């Protein structure tokens, strides 16, 4: 097997040192049940039934053994379970970070700097001159007027319409991301800004139809 032959007398001497029987002439059951013996039971059975593990025990690193004696674990199983749990937790954390990066990648492609033309449109909408009730943005049946857009300026007080339109933009962006994914499944749901008002005033039954 490629191992040096271990004389039985040497193994017996080691076993007696580990067990420390009351009578060195023979072993009895009570000797094996001593607390000190329980701590080395693995090495004891390896000496009898598993030569490879026994030789590993013989050639163990003293520094590692000292660390084991000083740690918080009572047995090798507790030590193995803790180390493996930490390993699995780190792997799961790495997978979670990878999933988060993958989920954020499509959104990051939409967060680009505005072009000069787009910046001009934004300045015109927020700082341009015109009637406050002029519709300057529309998606389907939802519109945003110039007066509402101007509440985004510094010291302005946001109104419901501009908040509502912001949710519309979030919904459109989410739909674009989902269409790029190709699974056709929505990632998020955005209620309209007056959802709570309608829910409280008209009840749950009309929520689906009107919001």
C-alpha positions as CSV (number, residue, x, y, z in Angstrom):
1,X,0.0,0.0,0.0
2,X,3.0,2.3,0.0
3,X,3.0,2.7,3.8
4,X,5.7,1.8,6.3
5,X,4.7,-1.2,8.3
6,X,3.4,-0.2,11.7
7,X,4.2,-2.8,14.4
8,X,1.2,-4.0,16.4
9,X,3.1,-3.3,19.6
10,X,3.4,0.4,18.6
11,X,-0.3,0.7,17.8
12,X,-1.2,-1.1,21.1
13,X,1.0,1.3,23.0
14,X,-0.6,4.3,21.4
15,X,-4.1,2.9,22.1
16,X,-3.2,2.4,25.7
17,X,-1.9,6.0,25.9
18,X,-5.1,7.3,24.4
19,X,-7.5,5.2,26.5
20,X,-5.5,5.3,29.8
21,X,-7.2,2.3,31.3
22,X,-7.3,1.8,35.1
23,X,-5.5,-1.5,34.6
24,X,-2.8,-1.6,32.0
25,X,-3.1,-5.4,31.7
26,X,-6.5,-5.4,30.0
27,X,-9.3,-3.1,28.7
28,X,-12.9,-3.1,29.9
29,X,-16.0,-1.2,28.6
30,X,-15.7,1.4,31.3
31,X,-12.3,2.4,30.0
32,X,-13.8,3.2,26.6
33,X,-16.6,5.3,28.1
34,X,-14.3,7.7,29.9
35,X,-14.7,11.4,28.8
36,X,-11.0,11.6,27.8
37,X,-11.4,8.5,25.6
38,X,-14.5,9.9,23.8
39,X,-12.4,12.8,22.6
40,X,-10.0,10.5,20.8
41,X,-12.5,7.8,19.8
42,X,-12.1,8.6,16.1
43,X,-8.3,8.0,16.2
44,X,-8.8,4.9,18.2
45,X,-11.2,3.2,15.7
46,X,-9.0,4.4,12.8
47,X,-6.1,2.6,14.4
48,X,-8.1,-0.6,14.3
49,X,-10.0,-0.3,11.0
50,X,-8.6,2.4,8.7
51,X,-4.8,2.5,8.3
52,X,-4.8,5.6,6.0
53,X,-6.7,7.7,8.5
54,X,-4.6,6.4,11.3
55,X,-1.4,7.5,9.5
56,X,-2.9,10.9,8.8
57,X,-3.6,11.2,12.5
58,X,0.1,10.2,13.2
59,X,1.4,12.8,10.8
60,X,-1.0,15.6,11.8
61,X,0.3,19.2,12.1
62,X,0.8,20.2,15.7
63,X,-0.2,23.8,15.1
64,X,-3.5,22.7,13.5
65,X,-4.1,20.4,16.5
66,X,-3.4,23.3,18.9
67,X,-5.9,25.5,17.0
68,X,-8.5,22.8,17.3
69,X,-8.0,22.5,21.0
70,X,-8.4,26.2,21.4
71,X,-11.5,26.8,19.2
72,X,-15.1,26.7,20.3
73,X,-16.1,23.3,18.8
74,X,-16.5,20.2,20.8
75,X,-15.9,17.7,17.9
76,X,-14.7,17.5,14.3
77,X,-18.3,17.3,13.0
78,X,-19.2,20.7,14.6
79,X,-16.1,22.2,13.1
80,X,-16.7,20.7,9.7
81,X,-20.4,21.9,9.7
82,X,-19.4,25.4,10.6
83,X,-16.7,25.7,8.0
84,X,-18.9,24.2,5.3
85,X,-21.8,26.5,6.3
86,X,-19.6,29.5,5.9
87,X,-18.4,28.2,2.5
88,X,-22.0,27.7,1.3
89,X,-23.0,31.1,2.6
90,X,-20.1,32.8,0.7
91,X,-21.1,30.9,-2.5
92,X,-24.7,31.9,-2.1
93,X,-23.7,35.5,-1.5
94,X,-21.6,35.4,-4.7
95,X,-24.5,33.9,-6.7
96,X,-26.8,36.6,-5.3
97,X,-24.4,39.3,-6.3
98,X,-24.1,37.8,-9.8
99,X,-27.9,37.7,-10.1
100,X,-28.2,41.3,-9.0
101,X,-25.6,42.4,-11.5
102,X,-27.4,40.5,-14.2
103,X,-30.7,42.0,-13.3
104,X,-29.2,45.6,-13.2
105,X,-27.4,45.3,-16.5
106,X,-30.4,46.1,-18.7
107,X,-31.4,49.0,-16.5
108,X,-27.9,50.5,-16.6
109,X,-28.0,50.6,-20.4
110,X,-31.0,52.9,-20.1
111,X,-29.3,55.3,-17.6
112,X,-27.3,57.1,-20.2
113,X,-26.4,60.9,-20.4
114,X,-28.9,63.0,-22.3
115,X,-28.0,64.2,-25.7
116,X,-27.9,68.0,-26.4
117,X,-31.3,67.7,-28.2
118,X,-32.9,65.9,-25.2
119,X,-31.4,68.5,-22.8
120,X,-33.0,71.2,-24.9
121,X,-36.4,69.5,-24.7
122,X,-36.1,69.2,-20.9
123,X,-35.1,72.9,-20.5
124,X,-37.9,74.0,-22.8
125,X,-40.4,71.9,-20.8
126,X,-39.3,73.1,-17.4
127,X,-38.2,76.7,-18.1
128,X,-39.9,77.6,-21.3
129,X,-42.7,80.1,-21.6
130,X,-46.2,78.9,-22.3
131,X,-49.7,78.2,-20.8
132,X,-49.5,76.2,-17.6
133,X,-52.3,73.9,-18.8
134,X,-50.4,73.1,-22.0
135,X,-49.9,69.3,-22.5
136,X,-46.2,68.8,-23.1
137,X,-45.9,65.1,-22.6
138,X,-48.3,62.2,-23.2
139,X,-48.2,58.4,-23.0
140,X,-51.5,56.8,-24.0
141,X,-54.3,58.6,-22.1
142,X,-51.8,60.0,-19.5
143,X,-50.5,63.6,-19.9
144,X,-48.3,66.0,-18.1
145,X,-48.9,69.8,-18.3
146,X,-46.3,72.5,-18.4
147,X,-47.3,73.8,-15.0
148,X,-46.8,70.3,-13.4
149,X,-43.4,69.9,-15.1
150,X,-42.2,73.3,-13.7
151,X,-42.8,72.0,-10.1
152,X,-39.5,70.0,-10.7
153,X,-37.6,73.3,-10.6
154,X,-35.7,74.2,-7.3
155,X,-38.0,75.4,-4.5
156,X,-41.0,74.0,-6.4
157,X,-43.7,71.9,-4.7
158,X,-44.3,68.6,-6.6
159,X,-47.9,67.9,-7.5
160,X,-49.7,64.7,-8.1
161,X,-49.6,64.9,-11.9
162,X,-45.8,65.0,-12.2
163,X,-45.4,62.2,-9.7
164,X,-48.0,60.2,-11.6
165,X,-46.2,60.7,-14.8
166,X,-42.9,59.7,-13.2
167,X,-44.5,56.3,-12.3
168,X,-45.7,56.0,-16.0
169,X,-42.0,56.5,-17.1
170,X,-40.8,53.8,-14.6
171,X,-43.5,51.4,-15.9
172,X,-42.4,52.1,-19.5
173,X,-38.7,51.5,-18.6
174,X,-39.6,48.3,-16.9
175,X,-41.5,47.1,-19.9
176,X,-38.5,47.8,-22.1
177,X,-36.2,45.9,-19.8
178,X,-38.7,42.9,-19.8
179,X,-38.9,43.0,-23.6
180,X,-35.1,42.7,-23.8
181,X,-35.1,39.8,-21.4
182,X,-37.4,37.9,-23.8
183,X,-39.4,36.1,-21.1
184,X,-42.4,38.5,-21.3
185,X,-42.8,38.6,-17.5
186,X,-43.0,41.9,-15.7
187,X,-40.5,42.5,-12.9
188,X,-42.4,45.3,-11.1
189,X,-45.8,46.8,-10.8
190,X,-46.5,50.5,-10.6
191,X,-49.8,51.8,-9.4
192,X,-51.0,55.2,-10.4
193,X,-50.6,58.1,-8.0
194,X,-54.3,58.2,-7.2
195,X,-54.5,54.5,-6.4
196,X,-54.9,54.9,-2.6
197,X,-57.5,57.6,-3.1
198,X,-59.7,55.5,-5.3
199,X,-59.2,52.4,-3.1
200,X,-60.3,54.3,0.0
201,X,-63.2,56.1,-1.7
202,X,-64.6,53.5,-4.0
203,X,-63.4,50.2,-2.5
204,X,-61.5,47.2,-3.6
205,X,-63.9,46.0,-6.3
206,X,-63.2,48.9,-8.7
207,X,-59.4,48.9,-8.3
208,X,-58.6,46.7,-11.3
209,X,-60.8,48.5,-13.7
210,X,-59.9,52.1,-12.8
211,X,-56.2,51.9,-11.7
